[in-house]
């Protein structure tokens, strides 16, 4: 029952924040000279790719969530549906954000909202949703780190070790969000360096290593194409992200 209530609260928080942002953007469109800015700078494509991969990449949670499902056979359909929903939301808000804010758009679209009721509702809904989804985001790291930490600090109770470990990571991520002046550039760096590796490089390479003797040549070529594409975008995206971060700090 508690988990059901939490799911309802998370869903309500997400949609409340999204609706609040969408209402403002619908009320304040900016169609002036839109055709002149519709095509952006091609040099920013690596940054876009890095952010897009970051937005979609969740491979670290896929297998753990599938293993915890009551009916794992339903997971492919649920995964496909989830990706389509994320794609629709990303496209919807990217187009609306472009029409409304143009080049003035900030790292989080909620930062562009002026002070008022809509902005307050959006910020509170986003903060509430992040608070409730932290356990899900920490699920895999805690599964790996907590057993090691409990063994390393066995003079303390397991509950104490896990409590302070989770507290440390929450504070650490909070400090990152506060101290990094351009969070969108940091997201692009993580997307290019980590998300590209996890989503495009390691999976096809691991697949080739495990099934190299039983898969067709066509699948091998496909895996190599995906891996090489991931390596190229990882290098290019990382270089451009670091360059943009240096420019922003200077």
C-alpha positions as CSV (number, residue, x, y, z in Angstrom):
1,X,0.0,0.0,0.0
2,X,2.8,2.4,0.9
3,X,4.6,1.7,-2.4
4,X,1.4,2.3,-4.3
5,X,0.9,5.6,-2.6
6,X,4.5,6.6,-3.4
7,X,4.0,5.8,-7.1
8,X,0.8,7.9,-7.2
9,X,2.7,10.8,-5.5
10,X,5.6,10.5,-7.9
11,X,3.3,10.5,-10.9
12,X,1.3,13.4,-9.6
13,X,4.5,15.4,-8.9
14,X,5.9,14.8,-12.3
15,X,2.7,15.8,-14.2
16,X,2.1,18.8,-11.9
17,X,5.5,20.2,-12.7
18,X,5.2,19.4,-16.4
19,X,1.7,20.9,-16.7
20,X,2.8,24.1,-14.8
21,X,5.7,24.6,-17.2
22,X,3.6,23.8,-20.3
23,X,0.9,26.3,-19.2
24,X,3.4,29.1,-19.0
25,X,5.0,28.3,-22.4
26,X,1.6,28.0,-24.1
27,X,0.7,31.4,-22.7
28,X,3.9,33.1,-23.8
29,X,4.9,31.9,-27.3
30,X,7.5,33.9,-29.2
31,X,7.0,33.5,-33.0
32,X,9.1,36.6,-34.0
33,X,11.6,35.6,-36.6
34,X,11.3,32.0,-35.7
35,X,12.4,30.9,-39.2
36,X,15.8,32.6,-38.7
37,X,16.7,30.6,-35.6
38,X,15.1,27.3,-36.5
39,X,18.4,25.8,-37.6
40,X,21.0,25.9,-34.8
41,X,24.7,25.8,-34.8
42,X,26.0,22.5,-36.2
43,X,29.0,22.7,-33.9
44,X,26.7,22.1,-30.9
45,X,25.4,18.8,-32.2
46,X,27.9,16.8,-30.1
47,X,26.6,18.6,-27.0
48,X,23.0,17.8,-28.1
49,X,23.9,14.2,-28.6
50,X,25.5,14.0,-25.1
51,X,22.5,15.5,-23.4
52,X,20.1,13.2,-25.4
53,X,22.0,10.1,-24.4
54,X,22.0,11.3,-20.8
55,X,18.2,11.8,-21.0
56,X,17.5,8.3,-22.3
57,X,20.3,6.2,-20.8
58,X,19.1,4.1,-17.9
59,X,20.8,0.8,-18.6
60,X,22.1,0.6,-15.0
61,X,18.5,0.1,-13.8
62,X,17.2,-2.1,-16.6
63,X,18.4,-5.5,-15.4
64,X,17.8,-4.9,-11.7
65,X,14.2,-3.7,-12.4
66,X,13.5,-6.6,-14.7
67,X,14.8,-9.0,-12.0
68,X,12.5,-7.4,-9.4
69,X,9.3,-7.6,-11.6
70,X,6.6,-10.0,-10.8
71,X,6.2,-10.8,-14.6
72,X,9.6,-10.2,-16.2
73,X,8.2,-11.3,-19.6
74,X,6.3,-8.0,-19.7
75,X,9.5,-5.9,-19.4
76,X,10.2,-5.5,-23.2
77,X,6.8,-3.9,-23.7
78,X,7.1,-1.7,-20.6
79,X,10.6,-0.6,-21.7
80,X,9.5,0.3,-25.2
81,X,6.5,2.2,-23.8
82,X,8.7,4.1,-21.3
83,X,11.1,5.1,-24.0
84,X,8.3,6.3,-26.3
85,X,6.8,8.3,-23.4
86,X,10.2,9.9,-22.6
87,X,10.7,10.7,-26.3
88,X,7.3,12.4,-26.5
89,X,7.9,14.5,-23.4
90,X,11.4,15.5,-24.6
91,X,10.2,16.5,-28.0
92,X,7.2,18.4,-26.7
93,X,9.1,20.5,-24.2
94,X,12.1,21.0,-26.5
95,X,9.9,22.4,-29.2
96,X,7.9,24.5,-26.8
97,X,11.0,25.7,-25.0
98,X,12.5,26.8,-28.3
99,X,9.4,28.7,-29.3
100,X,9.1,30.4,-26.0
101,X,12.7,31.1,-24.8
102,X,14.9,30.7,-27.9
103,X,18.7,31.1,-27.1
104,X,17.9,32.4,-23.5
105,X,16.8,28.9,-22.4
106,X,18.7,27.8,-19.3
107,X,20.0,24.4,-18.1
108,X,16.7,23.6,-16.5
109,X,13.7,25.0,-18.3
110,X,12.0,25.7,-14.9
111,X,14.7,28.4,-14.4
112,X,13.2,30.4,-17.2
113,X,9.9,30.8,-15.5
114,X,9.4,34.2,-13.9
115,X,8.6,34.5,-10.2
116,X,4.9,33.7,-9.5
117,X,2.5,31.0,-8.8
118,X,3.3,28.8,-11.8
119,X,7.0,29.0,-11.1
120,X,6.5,28.1,-7.5
121,X,4.3,25.1,-8.3
122,X,6.7,23.8,-10.9
123,X,9.7,24.1,-8.6
124,X,7.9,22.5,-5.7
125,X,6.6,19.6,-7.9
126,X,10.1,19.0,-9.4
127,X,11.7,19.0,-5.9
128,X,9.0,16.7,-4.5
129,X,9.5,14.3,-7.4
130,X,13.3,14.2,-7.1
131,X,13.0,13.6,-3.3
132,X,10.7,10.6,-3.9
133,X,12.7,9.1,-6.7
134,X,16.1,9.3,-5.0
135,X,15.8,5.8,-3.6
136,X,15.2,4.5,-7.1
137,X,18.1,6.4,-8.6
138,X,20.4,5.1,-5.8
139,X,19.1,1.5,-6.0
140,X,22.0,0.1,-8.1
141,X,24.9,2.0,-6.5
142,X,23.7,1.1,-3.0
143,X,23.3,-2.6,-4.0
144,X,27.0,-2.5,-4.8
145,X,28.5,-0.2,-2.2
146,X,26.4,-1.0,0.9
147,X,27.6,-4.6,1.4
148,X,31.3,-3.5,1.0
149,X,30.7,-0.6,3.5
150,X,29.0,-2.8,6.1
151,X,31.9,-5.2,5.9
152,X,34.5,-2.4,6.1
153,X,32.9,-0.6,9.0
154,X,31.6,-3.7,10.9
155,X,32.1,-2.0,14.3
156,X,29.0,0.0,13.5
157,X,25.5,-1.4,13.0
158,X,24.4,-2.1,9.4
159,X,21.6,0.4,9.7
160,X,24.1,3.2,10.8
161,X,26.5,2.4,8.0
162,X,23.8,2.5,5.3
163,X,22.1,5.6,6.8
164,X,25.3,7.7,6.7
165,X,26.4,6.3,3.4
166,X,23.1,7.4,1.8
167,X,23.3,10.7,3.6
168,X,26.8,11.3,2.2
169,X,25.8,10.7,-1.4
170,X,22.7,12.9,-1.1
171,X,24.8,15.7,0.3
172,X,27.4,15.1,-2.4
173,X,24.9,15.4,-5.2
174,X,23.4,18.4,-3.6
175,X,26.8,20.1,-3.5
176,X,27.4,19.3,-7.2
177,X,24.1,20.9,-8.1
178,X,24.8,24.1,-6.1
179,X,28.5,24.5,-6.9
180,X,28.5,23.8,-10.6
181,X,27.5,27.1,-12.3
182,X,26.3,25.6,-15.6
183,X,24.6,22.3,-14.8
184,X,23.7,21.7,-18.4
185,X,27.4,21.5,-19.4
186,X,28.1,19.1,-16.6
187,X,25.1,17.0,-17.8
188,X,26.5,17.0,-21.3
189,X,29.9,15.9,-20.0
190,X,28.4,13.0,-18.0
191,X,26.3,12.1,-21.0
192,X,29.2,12.0,-23.4
193,X,31.7,10.3,-21.1
194,X,29.6,7.9,-19.0
195,X,26.2,7.5,-20.7
196,X,27.7,6.9,-24.2
197,X,29.9,4.2,-22.7
198,X,27.1,2.5,-20.8
199,X,24.6,2.7,-23.6
200,X,26.5,2.4,-26.8
201,X,30.0,1.0,-26.2
202,X,29.9,-1.6,-23.4
203,X,26.7,-3.5,-24.3
204,X,27.6,-4.4,-27.9
205,X,31.2,-5.2,-26.9
206,X,30.0,-7.4,-24.1
207,X,27.4,-9.1,-26.4
208,X,30.2,-9.8,-28.9
209,X,32.4,-11.3,-26.2
210,X,29.7,-13.6,-24.9
211,X,28.0,-14.7,-28.1
212,X,30.8,-14.3,-30.7
213,X,30.6,-18.0,-31.7
214,X,26.8,-18.2,-32.1
215,X,25.7,-15.0,-33.8
216,X,25.6,-14.2,-37.4
217,X,28.0,-11.9,-39.3
218,X,25.3,-9.3,-39.7
219,X,24.8,-9.0,-35.9
220,X,28.6,-8.8,-35.4
221,X,28.8,-5.9,-38.0
222,X,25.8,-4.2,-36.3
223,X,27.5,-4.4,-32.9
224,X,30.8,-3.1,-34.2
225,X,29.0,-0.1,-35.9
226,X,27.2,0.8,-32.7
227,X,30.3,0.5,-30.6
228,X,32.5,2.5,-33.0
229,X,29.7,5.2,-33.3
230,X,29.6,5.3,-29.5
231,X,33.4,5.7,-29.2
232,X,33.4,8.5,-31.7
233,X,30.6,10.4,-30.0
234,X,32.1,9.7,-26.6
235,X,35.4,11.3,-27.6
236,X,33.9,14.2,-29.6
237,X,31.2,15.0,-27.0
238,X,33.7,14.9,-24.1
239,X,36.1,17.2,-25.9
240,X,33.3,19.7,-26.8
241,X,31.8,19.5,-23.3
242,X,35.1,20.2,-21.6
243,X,35.8,23.1,-24.0
244,X,32.4,24.6,-23.2
245,X,32.9,24.2,-19.5
246,X,36.3,25.9,-19.7
247,X,34.8,28.8,-21.7
248,X,32.0,29.2,-19.3
249,X,34.3,29.3,-16.3
250,X,36.7,31.8,-18.0
